[in-house]
Amino acid sequence: MRPDIEAIAEQVFVALADPTRRAILAALASGGPATATDLAAQLPISRQAIAKHLALLSDAGLVMAEPGERRRVRYRLSSAPMQVAQQFLAALARDWEGALGALRDHLDKHSQAPMTTSLGDIGGHHG
């Protein structure tokens, strides 16, 4: 996996780890572009705290700031980093599927072999 994909995915996962940031993203997804003041009116958090969360979401590329009326900045969702994170998870899942498939094949092959140890031999007890 390319390091830039992993770095972008990491930023997305860090951003999504916080329930307040997930709530901000959900509010933007359902209501469209909004200012920090608009979001503070919808969520149980101050405008200043919203602004800090928006800065982290912006750094991760999950929201884009755009100039609004009367010098108010509106934030809108940006899906590109989320798509990169999804690609990262898909690649990770493929890697796991391959490794787990090989383990399953190995265990299946060995589970069909006859057992050479009797239960009496386990732990050194000889009847």
C-alpha positions as CSV (number, residue, x, y, z in Angstrom):
1,M,0.0,0.0,0.0
2,R,1.3,3.5,-0.8
3,P,2.4,5.5,2.2
4,D,0.3,8.5,1.1
5,I,-2.9,6.4,1.1
6,E,-2.1,5.1,4.6
7,A,-1.4,8.6,5.9
8,I,-4.7,9.9,4.5
9,A,-6.6,6.9,5.9
10,E,-5.0,7.5,9.3
11,Q,-6.1,11.1,9.3
12,V,-9.7,10.0,8.4
13,F,-9.7,7.4,11.1
14,V,-8.4,9.9,13.7
15,A,-11.1,12.4,12.6
16,L,-13.9,9.8,12.8
17,A,-12.8,8.5,16.2
18,D,-14.5,11.4,17.9
19,P,-18.3,11.2,18.3
20,T,-18.6,15.0,18.1
21,R,-16.8,15.1,14.7
22,R,-19.0,12.3,13.5
23,A,-22.0,14.3,14.5
24,I,-20.7,17.4,12.7
25,L,-20.2,15.3,9.5
26,A,-23.7,13.8,9.9
27,A,-25.1,17.3,10.2
28,L,-23.3,18.5,7.1
29,A,-24.4,15.4,5.2
30,S,-28.1,15.9,6.1
31,G,-28.3,19.7,6.0
32,G,-25.7,20.7,3.4
33,P,-23.0,23.4,3.9
34,A,-23.2,25.3,7.2
35,T,-21.2,27.7,9.3
36,A,-19.8,26.9,12.7
37,T,-22.6,29.0,14.2
38,D,-25.2,27.0,12.3
39,L,-23.7,23.7,13.5
40,A,-23.5,25.0,17.1
41,A,-27.2,25.7,17.0
42,Q,-27.8,22.0,16.0
43,L,-25.4,20.3,18.3
44,P,-24.9,20.4,22.1
45,I,-21.5,22.1,21.8
46,S,-20.1,25.7,21.7
47,R,-19.3,27.4,18.5
48,Q,-15.6,27.6,19.6
49,A,-15.5,23.9,20.1
50,I,-17.2,23.3,16.7
51,A,-14.6,25.5,15.1
52,K,-11.8,23.4,16.6
53,H,-13.4,20.2,15.4
54,L,-13.9,21.7,11.9
55,A,-10.2,22.6,11.8
56,L,-9.3,19.0,12.4
57,L,-11.9,17.8,9.9
58,S,-10.5,20.3,7.4
59,D,-6.9,19.2,8.0
60,A,-8.1,15.6,7.2
61,G,-9.7,16.9,4.1
62,L,-13.2,15.8,5.2
63,V,-14.6,19.3,5.0
64,M,-13.8,22.2,2.8
65,A,-14.2,25.8,3.9
66,E,-15.8,28.2,1.4
67,P,-16.4,31.9,1.8
68,G,-20.0,32.8,2.5
69,E,-22.0,35.9,2.9
70,R,-20.7,38.7,5.2
71,R,-17.3,37.0,5.6
72,R,-18.9,33.9,7.2
73,V,-17.1,30.7,6.3
74,R,-19.4,27.8,5.3
75,Y,-18.2,24.2,5.5
76,R,-19.2,21.4,3.1
77,L,-18.3,17.8,3.0
78,S,-15.5,16.5,0.8
79,S,-15.7,12.7,0.1
80,A,-12.3,12.1,-1.5
81,P,-10.5,11.3,1.8
82,M,-13.3,9.0,2.9
83,Q,-13.0,7.1,-0.5
84,V,-9.2,6.7,0.2
85,A,-10.0,5.3,3.6
86,Q,-12.5,2.9,2.1
87,Q,-9.8,1.8,-0.4
88,F,-7.4,1.3,2.4
89,L,-9.9,-0.9,4.3
90,A,-10.8,-2.9,1.2
91,A,-7.1,-3.6,0.6
92,L,-6.7,-4.6,4.2
93,A,-9.7,-6.9,4.0
94,R,-8.3,-8.5,0.9
95,D,-5.0,-9.1,2.7
96,W,-6.8,-10.6,5.6
97,E,-9.0,-12.8,3.4
98,G,-5.9,-14.3,1.8
99,A,-4.2,-15.0,5.1
100,L,-7.4,-16.4,6.7
101,G,-8.1,-18.5,3.6
102,A,-4.6,-20.0,3.8
103,L,-5.0,-20.7,7.5
104,R,-8.4,-22.3,6.9
105,D,-6.9,-24.5,4.2
106,H,-4.0,-25.4,6.5
107,L,-6.3,-26.3,9.3
108,D,-8.6,-28.3,7.0
109,K,-5.7,-30.3,5.7
110,H,-4.4,-31.1,9.1
111,S,-7.8,-31.8,10.6
112,Q,-8.2,-34.7,8.1
113,A,-5.0,-36.4,9.2
114,P,-5.4,-39.2,11.7
115,M,-4.6,-38.3,15.3
116,T,-1.4,-40.0,16.5
117,T,-1.7,-39.1,20.1
118,S,-4.3,-40.8,22.4
119,L,-5.9,-38.9,25.2
120,G,-4.0,-41.0,27.7
121,D,-0.7,-39.7,26.3
122,I,-1.5,-36.1,26.9
123,G,0.1,-34.6,30.0
124,G,2.3,-37.6,30.6
125,H,-0.4,-39.8,32.2
126,H,0.0,-43.4,31.2
127,G,-3.0,-45.2,32.6
